[in-house]
């Protein structure tokens, strides 16, 4: 029983900073060093800029759609920063900012939404899996990558992301169970942003918290304030450290909020009121970290300017890259179905090529 | 090694053993495949020989098994997973269709998934419900999956070795009713490879096209027809995806008549696809419309009724009789 108690998450989400950026008095949680927090802050600012630039590109008709993580940047940043170079990140469609924070070129990330191809980046370049659109399926892939690494004696850790809605999917449960049974070094990081498109958390789960779901699998669960970048970073770093040292998987639930609609194609006013959204504006993860770092005099005006300029440079590159029209080659449709095309695909490729050549005339 | 008399189950076991021994990236896992050796004993002795890391039992969750295999394949391994029975693979359907089949394409060729999903399939063993489905069409309809099915122990050995060595994911359909039939296996004979059909019996009057569990039935029918003075050629398609149009169509053109034999329900089936392909390509060589002998469009029957669902020698011969011989 005592051991099971240890699996349960804290009563309240762990915190280092309150909503105004003041350190909370009673906590055992380690505060990251100033330089680390400055790095996290820069990543937050860039993540926010990436989110808002991508949303703007949707309005301009350059992207088909963009599921924004605006307001969840502390989670996005923390997920990427907690990992070492050789580790893996398994993101969902809403985790573009995390993928960018891991080092992937945002224009390559947006290939999917630009419509040029599906996954636009090389997963092996930064050890970032393609963004998953099906819910929770990628969590099992994360377990497989981690298990393979462990079998080879490597100390790789895998960070697997999903949202609150995905915790209802069967694959979420299978992934936690498999990871626990095989002691696979996976950190399951649930960004509970309160909504699965229109369905609120209360209709998604009757569990005391999503982190409680770990106990049924023998997985240690933890809850963290998802808008407190310092706390998210520490909790995830600790989880990654535990996984790396052979303690098996961890489940971390971040309590955050989806500030915008599911995507630009969604109308959030149909299922939630402004009164509900308003309090979350004050809980913005950027404002909180900024207030703390300013007070500590770590974030000087010069540094702030430099960070803003970096974010603007990323946004400019995004605009240029996304606005660059690329006409994908129809012949490529047949190139990656198998390692080499079957006779049938060769025939179909020739058919399309012929059709295109006649169109050209 | 030369030649040995083996059952298909033993030949499959040998293929797994040889693959595990030759390639340290090969891992075998699934439900009951460890110390038990699988419910059909295909993985018999592998855990003892190669250790618990290389051949291991998983929790009982098919989506989990296939999903984990996807991750292992992403990370440099060649997983070979067992779905205990055809219908037990359905919980893994999303993983198979959305990830196993699409990952190479989604990633523009950067991430291939060299993995094998072994599926004991089809009836003929008196199995109760959910144990006898012919599910090949679901996989064959999904671009990105190779789908093969052996009909002889020798083919089982070579096809499984080739499936494991393939850079693409392969759904390996094992006809359970043929697991125990023994035949000579020549390990040294060059294999036709995935994507090739073979002519199992020469004949001049009509061509029977079959795969997996229907092949021995087609051969029996050809033998019976020979007694009656009709010479039937039998083609074993072996590879449902990619399909060997060349061999199949050459065979059909040589006789001018064809019957496709398959155990699965006929509607929207692999058999239908073969009929369409043969008709499109061989129309001017055909003396009669291509016929099908398939299962009825019903859920697989209970054991006492399954004989009505399985292609039989009589049904094949009746279909052959229907091929407009009076026009000759």
Interface residues (C-beta under 8 A of the other chain):
Chain A: X117 X118 X119 X120 X122 X123 X124 X129 X130 X134 X137 X139 X140 X141 X142 X143 X144 X145 X146 X147 X148 X149 X151 X152 X170 X171 X174 X175 X177 X178 X181 X332 X335 X336 X337 X338 X339 X342 X343 X344
Chain B: X27 X53 X58 X59 X61 X63 X64 X66 X67 X68 X69 X70 X71 X72 X73 X74 X75 X76 X77 X79 X91 X94 X95 X98 X99 X102 X103 X104 X105 X106 X107 X108 X109 X110 X111 X112 X143 X144 X146 X166 X167 X168 X195 X241 X242 X243 X245 X246
